[in-house]
């Protein structure tokens, strides 16, 4: 069923255009995974966009896709020059025409959110409950299912799995009492309104290894020189006023290099979506 889901997806893009101050030939297309609404994504990343334009002397345009599966298809089909992508997609993209830049430094644990004072205190209390997951191919949908399986809970048998289009939509479903809980992580939660955050409580699953955070990659076709300039610009971003505001707002804590250990950690999740990935026509 998931394979049919992938094949039926349109590669629909929402675009925030930058003013072509530096000329059309110099435009860089920055794709951001749709873990939040396009408006929120673009507002959050506007400071990064403007910073990169000034550092690289190139226009930067922000894009996202209709959903995670479409974003992976767009990434693999070369629609973006730079991507901010979930780590399981990132590992696959590194195999197919992308070069590593950086990842966010913050830990990225699986958490469950529930309505405040509703009596759910542990993951075991989620048995028999309705749980909202972000899109089925998103990292935290896959990771959330695996986390619950670790304590002997399986979808459709021990809990009802309800898909929502994004982390934000899953969290909002909790506040509206449409579901009992939602799978997410701190990044999307930090970007929700204070009013929304005040209505929920966080359940931390039993201790487990945190996976690497969102990765930023560049298409290898940009060339080694430009990729090095982009990487250098990103590493300097956290020390700027724009960068300090960005990382305070998002909770991403700065940048770290992408390591071989990072890729090994996410490989089990990448392997789950690998057979479904819409690879480029010229990729074996």
Buried (B, 14 or more C-beta within 10 A) or exposed (E): EEEEBBEEBEBEBBEBEBEEEBEEEBBBBBBBBBBBBBEBBBBBBBBBBEBBBBBBEBBBBBBBBBBBBBBBBBBBBBBBBBBBBBBBBBBBBBBBBBBBBBBBBBEBBBBBBBBEEBEBEEBEBBEEBBBBBBBBBBBBBBBBBBBBEEBEBEBEEBBBBBEBBBBBBBBBBBBEEBBBBBBBBBBBBBBBEEEBBEBBBEBEBEEEEEBBBBBBBBBEEBEEEBBBBBBEBBBEBBEBEBBBEBBEEBBBBBBBEBEEEBBEBBBEBBEBBBEBBBBEEEEE
